Amino acid sequence: MRKRTKIGLGVLGSGMLAASYYFYEIAIATNPKPFLSNNRDLSDEMVRLMQPGQTWIKEQPLELIEVKAHDGLTLRGHYLPPLVPSDRIVILVHGYGGVGTDLAGFAYLYHQAGFHVMMPDNRGHGKSEGNYIGFGWHDREDCLRWTEYLIARLGQESAIFLHGVSMGGATVLMTSGEVLPPQVKGIISDCAYTSVNAVLAYQMKRMYRLPHFPFLAMTSLLTKLKAGYFFSEASALKQVKRATVPILFLHGGADTFVPTSMVYELYQACPTEKELVVIPNAAHAMAYFEDPDTYDTVVERFVRRILSDDEVKE
């Protein structure tokens, strides 16, 4: 009987290990992500709506820039100078499985408003090095590296805004809890998740109809061994509690990929000047496309108010 029990436990353990490797390869490793294209919670309409921005960005004089991450990886991104001299800068942070220029539509809005536009490829994405997806955690340090680079290049008088969408939204919120240079004036987070643990537990149940325990815990351990972080570390909710700059929270009211409920938790946790806008009927990452006039107005008002307040302080 004892021998049978040992064999059974061994088989169970092997199965759990195999499952954790499977989920690591699906979610964390830099492999193609076919589940994104067939996901009921993601809108195919976004691809069509992004096309005008993609046409515009290809016509711009983009400069490919490299910086070194804290762990030696080479990070790359595209920089677009403003039409006229300016000290305003935006760093646009893309989502899971994307690249910086995916946010071309947002780049156009900021560029028309006179901003320098920086569009990094996150580690493990696009032209940047890395063999894993950081879900915003290591990316927060990369985001700081980009701010340092831009301040050194464009001057100490720079006014920097961080604007992220989806995983990028979580990234800028995770960055908010770090010691930011004074040049970072505000953060815009669109459809961010509260934490990697929370969003993966949600997706595990929704996509696979599986309980998060013990699969998530084992995959987290494997991620620590292979990518250097536990899922429990990567919490936008914990980081935003330490924020020191104003934050604009945006989310779609019909988001079922990163549930809308998460933005209320994040908003409540933020101790700084803050604003929350939920766009009704907008699916994941579709808030701008669902109601571009409201989105533009809210972001422009937020940025103008911060810059105006900053001028008064000076």
TORMARLUM-728698 format. One record per residue (C-alpha): residue number from 0; x, y, z; residue in one letter; chain. Coordinates in pm, 1 decimal, always signed. Layout:
BEGIN
> NUM, X, Y, Z, A, A;
...
This chain:
BEGIN
> 0, +0.0, +0.0, +0.0, M, A;
> 1, +280.1, +236.4, +94.5, R, A;
> 2, +454.5, +169.2, -235.4, K, A;
> 3, +135.1, +242.9, -426.3, R, A;
> 4, +91.6, +567.9, -237.9, T, A;
> 5, +445.5, +673.9, -322.7, K, A;
> 6, +391.5, +590.1, -688.4, I, A;
> 7, +63.4, +781.0, -689.8, G, A;
> 8, +224.6, +1084.8, -530.7, L, A;
> 9, +512.0, +1061.8, -776.6, G, A;
> 10, +273.5, +1055.4, -1071.7, V, A;
> 11, +76.3, +1346.0, -925.3, L, A;
> 12, +392.7, +1544.7, -866.2, G, A;
> 13, +514.6, +1481.3, -1220.7, S, A;
> 14, +179.1, +1586.1, -1356.1, G, A;
> 15, +180.2, +1909.6, -1155.4, M, A;
> 16, +535.2, +1985.8, -1268.8, L, A;
> 17, +437.4, +1926.1, -1630.4, A, A;
> 18, +135.4, +2154.4, -1585.8, A, A;
> 19, +350.7, +2432.6, -1440.8, S, A;
> 20, +589.5, +2408.1, -1736.8, Y, A;
> 21, +291.3, +2418.1, -1972.4, Y, A;
> 22, +150.1, +2734.6, -1812.4, F, A;
> 23, +496.7, +2892.1, -1802.3, Y, A;
> 24, +541.3, +2835.0, -2174.4, E, A;
> 25, +191.9, +2964.0, -2248.2, I, A;
> 26, +200.0, +3277.1, -2032.5, A, A;
> 27, +558.6, +3375.6, -1945.4, I, A;
> 28, +799.0, +3251.2, -2213.6, A, A;
> 29, +836.7, +3464.2, -2526.5, T, A;
> 30, +648.6, +3228.5, -2754.5, N, A;
> 31, +370.8, +3310.0, -3001.8, P, A;
> 32, +42.2, +3362.7, -2816.5, K, A;
> 33, -230.3, +3211.0, -3036.5, P, A;
> 34, -482.0, +3219.5, -2749.9, F, A;
> 35, -495.2, +3599.1, -2782.2, L, A;
> 36, -636.4, +3586.8, -3134.9, S, A;
> 37, -915.9, +3346.7, -3042.2, N, A;
> 38, -1009.1, +3490.6, -2703.8, N, A;
> 39, -1375.7, +3574.3, -2649.4, R, A;
> 40, -1279.0, +3859.4, -2413.6, D, A;
> 41, -1067.1, +4045.7, -2670.2, L, A;
> 42, -1219.2, +4251.2, -2950.2, S, A;
> 43, -1112.4, +4176.8, -3306.6, D, A;
> 44, -1241.5, +4523.0, -3391.6, E, A;
> 45, -934.3, +4680.2, -3229.1, M, A;
> 46, -707.9, +4549.0, -3505.7, V, A;
> 47, -910.0, +4730.5, -3769.9, R, A;
> 48, -936.1, +5048.9, -3566.5, L, A;
> 49, -559.3, +5058.3, -3508.4, M, A;
> 50, -481.7, +5067.1, -3880.2, Q, A;
> 51, -501.6, +5446.8, -3934.9, P, A;
> 52, -244.4, +5498.9, -3659.6, G, A;
> 53, -21.7, +5229.2, -3806.7, Q, A;
> 54, -27.2, +5402.5, -4145.2, T, A;
> 55, +69.1, +5733.5, -3983.5, W, A;
> 56, +350.1, +5593.1, -3770.4, I, A;
> 57, +519.7, +5434.4, -4072.2, K, A;
> 58, +549.0, +5778.7, -4229.3, E, A;
> 59, +722.4, +5933.9, -3926.3, Q, A;
> 60, +1098.6, +5987.0, -3875.9, P, A;
> 61, +1132.0, +5727.8, -3598.9, L, A;
> 62, +1466.7, +5679.1, -3431.1, E, A;
> 63, +1552.6, +5337.0, -3289.1, L, A;
> 64, +1711.0, +5383.3, -2946.8, I, A;
> 65, +1891.6, +5139.1, -2718.1, E, A;
> 66, +1942.1, +5144.9, -2341.6, V, A;
> 67, +2079.5, +4886.8, -2100.6, K, A;
> 68, +1849.9, +4742.2, -1836.5, A, A;
> 69, +1962.6, +4695.1, -1476.6, H, A;
> 70, +2031.5, +4327.8, -1549.9, D, A;
> 71, +2224.1, +4387.4, -1871.7, G, A;
> 72, +1949.9, +4326.3, -2128.0, L, A;
> 73, +1946.6, +4559.1, -2427.0, T, A;
> 74, +1615.3, +4740.1, -2445.3, L, A;
> 75, +1503.8, +4906.3, -2765.9, R, A;
> 76, +1230.9, +5147.5, -2856.7, G, A;
> 77, +1125.3, +5406.9, -3110.0, H, A;
> 78, +1152.0, +5778.8, -3044.8, Y, A;
> 79, +963.8, +6048.6, -3233.1, L, A;
> 80, +1069.3, +6413.6, -3188.0, P, A;
> 81, +802.0, +6685.6, -3164.3, P, A;
> 82, +707.8, +6913.1, -3450.8, L, A;
> 83, +828.2, +7216.8, -3254.0, V, A;
> 84, +1072.8, +7251.8, -2961.2, P, A;
> 85, +916.0, +7120.1, -2641.6, S, A;
> 86, +1001.0, +6996.1, -2293.7, D, A;
> 87, +698.6, +6763.8, -2278.6, R, A;
> 88, +755.9, +6389.5, -2310.1, I, A;
> 89, +531.3, +6085.2, -2304.0, V, A;
> 90, +647.8, +5727.2, -2263.3, I, A;
> 91, +386.8, +5491.3, -2410.0, L, A;
> 92, +394.6, +5139.7, -2264.0, V, A;
> 93, +231.4, +4864.4, -2469.3, H, A;
> 94, +44.0, +4553.8, -2363.8, G, A;
> 95, +107.6, +4180.7, -2342.2, Y, A;
> 96, +248.6, +4034.2, -2661.2, G, A;
> 97, +269.3, +4370.3, -2836.9, G, A;
> 98, +531.5, +4627.3, -2936.8, V, A;
> 99, +570.4, +4996.7, -2870.3, G, A;
> 100, +438.6, +5114.9, -3205.6, T, A;
> 101, +110.3, +4932.5, -3140.3, D, A;
> 102, +17.6, +5252.6, -2955.5, L, A;
> 103, +57.0, +5461.7, -3270.8, A, A;
> 104, -289.0, +5613.6, -3226.7, G, A;
> 105, -192.1, +5745.8, -2884.5, F, A;
> 106, +144.3, +5856.8, -3023.1, A, A;
> 107, -39.4, +6066.2, -3282.3, Y, A;
> 108, -248.5, +6242.1, -3015.9, L, A;
> 109, +51.1, +6331.2, -2802.8, Y, A;
> 110, +264.0, +6425.6, -3102.7, H, A;
> 111, -4.8, +6664.7, -3225.7, Q, A;
> 112, -5.5, +6818.3, -2877.2, A, A;
> 113, +367.1, +6892.2, -2902.8, G, A;
> 114, +515.2, +6598.6, -2710.9, F, A;
> 115, +831.2, +6401.5, -2761.4, H, A;
> 116, +702.9, +6043.4, -2795.2, V, A;
> 117, +892.6, +5737.8, -2670.2, M, A;
> 118, +756.9, +5392.4, -2757.2, M, A;
> 119, +968.9, +5121.1, -2592.1, P, A;
> 120, +940.9, +4752.0, -2668.8, D, A;
> 121, +909.9, +4578.9, -2331.5, N, A;
> 122, +1165.4, +4313.8, -2240.7, R, A;
> 123, +1086.3, +3992.1, -2421.6, G, A;
> 124, +890.7, +4182.9, -2685.7, H, A;
> 125, +969.3, +4329.4, -3026.9, G, A;
> 126, +1327.3, +4442.6, -3070.5, K, A;
> 127, +1418.1, +4428.8, -2700.2, S, A;
> 128, +1613.2, +4139.0, -2555.8, E, A;
> 129, +1473.9, +3893.2, -2305.7, G, A;
> 130, +1325.5, +3544.0, -2307.9, N, A;
> 131, +1037.3, +3602.2, -2068.2, Y, A;
> 132, +745.9, +3838.8, -2012.9, I, A;
> 133, +776.1, +4046.2, -1696.9, G, A;
> 134, +407.1, +4134.3, -1661.9, F, A;
> 135, +516.4, +4482.9, -1558.8, G, A;
> 136, +735.2, +4387.9, -1265.3, W, A;
> 137, +1084.4, +4401.4, -1415.3, H, A;
> 138, +940.4, +4637.0, -1675.8, D, A;
> 139, +887.0, +4900.1, -1404.9, R, A;
> 140, +1264.7, +4925.6, -1366.2, E, A;
> 141, +1301.5, +4937.6, -1744.4, D, A;
> 142, +1050.2, +5223.4, -1750.6, C, A;
> 143, +1267.9, +5413.2, -1504.1, L, A;
> 144, +1568.1, +5348.9, -1725.9, R, A;
> 145, +1383.9, +5510.7, -2018.0, W, A;
> 146, +1303.1, +5816.4, -1805.8, T, A;
> 147, +1670.0, +5849.8, -1709.9, E, A;
> 148, +1773.0, +5827.6, -2073.0, Y, A;
> 149, +1521.7, +6090.1, -2185.2, L, A;
> 150, +1611.2, +6333.4, -1906.5, I, A;
> 151, +1980.4, +6301.1, -1994.0, A, A;
> 152, +1905.9, +6355.8, -2360.7, R, A;
> 153, +1633.8, +6620.1, -2347.8, L, A;
> 154, +1720.0, +6811.9, -2033.5, G, A;
> 155, +1643.7, +6853.6, -1665.1, Q, A;
> 156, +1344.8, +7075.8, -1742.1, E, A;
> 157, +1160.3, +6785.5, -1904.8, S, A;
> 158, +802.4, +6707.8, -1800.2, A, A;
> 159, +739.0, +6335.8, -1842.9, I, A;
> 160, +411.3, +6143.9, -1846.1, F, A;
> 161, +382.1, +5764.5, -1840.6, L, A;
> 162, +85.6, +5623.9, -2033.2, H, A;
> 163, +29.6, +5248.7, -2046.1, G, A;
> 164, -242.8, +5020.4, -2179.6, V, A;
> 165, -331.6, +4673.8, -2040.2, S, A;
> 166, -2.6, +4518.0, -1921.2, M, A;
> 167, +143.7, +4859.9, -1996.3, G, A;
> 168, -115.6, +5013.9, -1764.5, G, A;
> 169, -6.3, +4776.6, -1488.4, A, A;
> 170, +357.8, +4855.9, -1568.5, T, A;
> 171, +317.1, +5230.8, -1518.1, V, A;
> 172, +128.1, +5168.9, -1193.2, L, A;
> 173, +405.5, +4939.6, -1071.4, M, A;
> 174, +648.5, +5216.2, -1166.0, T, A;
> 175, +445.8, +5463.5, -958.7, S, A;
> 176, +557.7, +5295.3, -637.0, G, A;
> 177, +927.0, +5351.6, -708.9, E, A;
> 178, +1130.9, +5663.9, -635.9, V, A;
> 179, +1056.7, +5868.6, -945.8, L, A;
> 180, +1269.7, +6151.1, -1080.5, P, A;
> 181, +1097.4, +6488.8, -1032.1, P, A;
> 182, +1058.7, +6517.7, -1408.1, Q, A;
> 183, +784.7, +6249.0, -1398.1, V, A;
> 184, +470.8, +6455.9, -1351.4, K, A;
> 185, +183.1, +6212.3, -1395.2, G, A;
> 186, +66.5, +5865.6, -1493.0, I, A;
> 187, -218.3, +5748.9, -1717.8, I, A;
> 188, -316.2, +5383.4, -1669.9, S, A;
> 189, -563.3, +5222.7, -1909.4, D, A;
> 190, -724.8, +4884.7, -1820.6, C, A;
> 191, -456.4, +4768.2, -1576.4, A, A;
> 192, -481.1, +4459.2, -1356.7, Y, A;
> 193, -435.1, +4473.0, -981.4, T, A;
> 194, -166.3, +4203.8, -968.8, S, A;
> 195, -24.2, +3919.1, -1171.3, V, A;
> 196, -160.6, +3668.7, -919.0, N, A;
> 197, -511.0, +3811.4, -947.6, A, A;
> 198, -526.8, +3836.2, -1325.9, V, A;
> 199, -374.7, +3491.4, -1386.6, L, A;
> 200, -606.0, +3332.1, -1130.4, A, A;
> 201, -897.7, +3498.9, -1308.3, Y, A;
> 202, -778.7, +3383.7, -1651.3, Q, A;
> 203, -705.2, +3031.8, -1531.0, M, A;
> 204, -1064.9, +2994.9, -1418.7, K, A;
> 205, -1212.6, +3171.6, -1723.0, R, A;
> 206, -999.4, +3008.5, -1993.5, M, A;
> 207, -927.0, +2664.8, -1845.4, Y, A;
> 208, -1197.4, +2624.9, -1578.2, R, A;
> 209, -924.6, +2533.0, -1330.8, L, A;
> 210, -872.9, +2642.2, -969.9, P, A;
> 211, -570.8, +2864.6, -931.8, H, A;
> 212, -423.7, +2643.3, -656.9, F, A;
> 213, -188.3, +2462.1, -689.6, P, A;
> 214, -122.1, +2540.8, -1058.2, F, A;
> 215, -56.3, +2911.5, -1010.8, L, A;
> 216, +172.0, +2861.7, -710.5, A, A;
> 217, +385.4, +2606.5, -893.8, M, A;
> 218, +404.5, +2818.1, -1209.4, T, A;
> 219, +503.4, +3115.5, -993.1, S, A;
> 220, +787.7, +2913.6, -840.0, L, A;
> 221, +904.3, +2810.0, -1185.4, L, A;
> 222, +885.7, +3173.0, -1297.7, T, A;
> 223, +1105.0, +3273.4, -1004.6, K, A;
> 224, +1362.9, +3013.1, -1107.0, L, A;
> 225, +1356.7, +3093.8, -1478.4, K, A;
> 226, +1262.2, +3463.5, -1491.4, A, A;
> 227, +1355.3, +3597.6, -1149.7, G, A;
> 228, +1021.5, +3696.4, -997.5, Y, A;
> 229, +729.3, +3549.6, -806.6, F, A;
> 230, +378.8, +3640.9, -920.3, F, A;
> 231, +307.5, +3769.0, -568.1, S, A;
> 232, +579.1, +4033.6, -610.3, E, A;
> 233, +423.3, +4181.7, -920.6, A, A;
> 234, +142.6, +4384.7, -768.0, S, A;
> 235, +23.4, +4713.7, -911.3, A, A;
> 236, -210.3, +4738.4, -612.0, L, A;
> 237, +76.3, +4733.7, -362.3, K, A;
> 238, +286.3, +4971.7, -568.9, Q, A;
> 239, +11.6, +5228.2, -626.7, V, A;
> 240, -27.8, +5265.2, -249.6, K, A;
> 241, +320.0, +5421.2, -255.5, R, A;
> 242, +252.3, +5654.0, -548.7, A, A;
> 243, +368.1, +6014.9, -525.4, T, A;
> 244, +237.6, +6161.0, -853.8, V, A;
> 245, -116.8, +6217.0, -987.7, P, A;
> 246, -274.5, +5918.1, -1162.7, I, A;
> 247, -554.1, +5896.5, -1417.6, L, A;
> 248, -725.8, +5555.4, -1417.2, F, A;
> 249, -914.8, +5452.3, -1731.5, L, A;
> 250, -1102.2, +5128.6, -1795.9, H, A;
> 251, -1369.4, +4979.1, -2016.7, G, A;
> 252, -1704.1, +4916.9, -1853.4, G, A;
> 253, -1744.0, +4591.5, -2049.7, A, A;
> 254, -1390.9, +4458.8, -1995.8, D, A;
> 255, -1401.5, +4085.6, -1925.6, T, A;
> 256, -1032.4, +4017.8, -1997.4, F, A;
> 257, -909.9, +4238.0, -1712.4, V, A;
> 258, -1234.0, +4277.4, -1517.7, P, A;
> 259, -1353.5, +4632.8, -1462.5, T, A;
> 260, -1376.2, +4568.2, -1087.7, S, A;
> 261, -996.2, +4582.1, -1070.1, M, A;
> 262, -979.6, +4951.7, -1157.4, V, A;
> 263, -1193.0, +5041.6, -855.5, Y, A;
> 264, -949.3, +4860.4, -626.3, E, A;
> 265, -656.7, +5043.5, -781.4, L, A;
> 266, -828.6, +5380.9, -762.4, Y, A;
> 267, -919.9, +5333.4, -395.3, Q, A;
> 268, -562.5, +5235.5, -309.4, A, A;
> 269, -405.8, +5544.3, -467.9, C, A;
> 270, -312.4, +5812.8, -209.3, P, A;
> 271, -230.2, +6092.5, -454.5, T, A;
> 272, -438.5, +6324.0, -669.8, E, A;
> 273, -640.1, +6087.9, -887.5, K, A;
> 274, -919.1, +6056.8, -1139.5, E, A;
> 275, -1124.5, +5758.1, -1252.4, L, A;
> 276, -1303.7, +5731.3, -1586.9, V, A;
> 277, -1487.1, +5416.3, -1694.3, V, A;
> 278, -1601.1, +5415.8, -2056.6, I, A;
> 279, -1936.3, +5231.6, -2081.1, P, A;
> 280, -1958.8, +4937.1, -2322.8, N, A;
> 281, -1583.3, +4936.9, -2389.2, A, A;
> 282, -1417.2, +4594.6, -2402.7, A, A;
> 283, -1054.5, +4536.9, -2302.6, H, A;
> 284, -818.0, +4806.6, -2434.7, A, A;
> 285, -1106.9, +4952.9, -2633.9, M, A;
> 286, -1187.7, +5257.6, -2419.1, A, A;
> 287, -1028.3, +5499.0, -2666.1, Y, A;
> 288, -1187.9, +5337.0, -2970.4, F, A;
> 289, -1529.8, +5318.2, -2805.6, E, A;
> 290, -1538.7, +5686.7, -2712.4, D, A;
> 291, -1238.1, +5876.5, -2852.4, P, A;
> 292, -1382.7, +6220.6, -2775.5, D, A;
> 293, -1422.2, +6147.2, -2404.5, T, A;
> 294, -1085.1, +5971.3, -2388.4, Y, A;
> 295, -905.7, +6262.5, -2558.5, D, A;
> 296, -1078.4, +6521.2, -2341.3, T, A;
> 297, -1007.1, +6341.2, -2015.2, V, A;
> 298, -639.1, +6280.4, -2092.6, V, A;
> 299, -581.4, +6633.1, -2224.0, E, A;
> 300, -752.8, +6787.4, -1919.2, R, A;
> 301, -548.8, +6570.0, -1682.2, F, A;
> 302, -219.1, +6660.0, -1849.7, V, A;
> 303, -301.4, +7030.8, -1872.7, R, A;
> 304, -404.2, +7048.7, -1507.4, R, A;
> 305, -82.8, +6886.4, -1388.8, I, A;
> 306, +136.5, +7107.1, -1606.0, L, A;
> 307, -55.8, +7414.1, -1491.6, S, A;
> 308, -23.2, +7316.8, -1125.6, D, A;
> 309, +346.1, +7253.5, -1177.7, D, A;
> 310, +395.5, +7599.8, -1324.4, E, A;
> 311, +217.3, +7755.8, -1025.2, V, A;
> 312, +444.1, +7567.1, -782.8, K, A;
> 313, +749.2, +7701.4, -962.2, E, A;
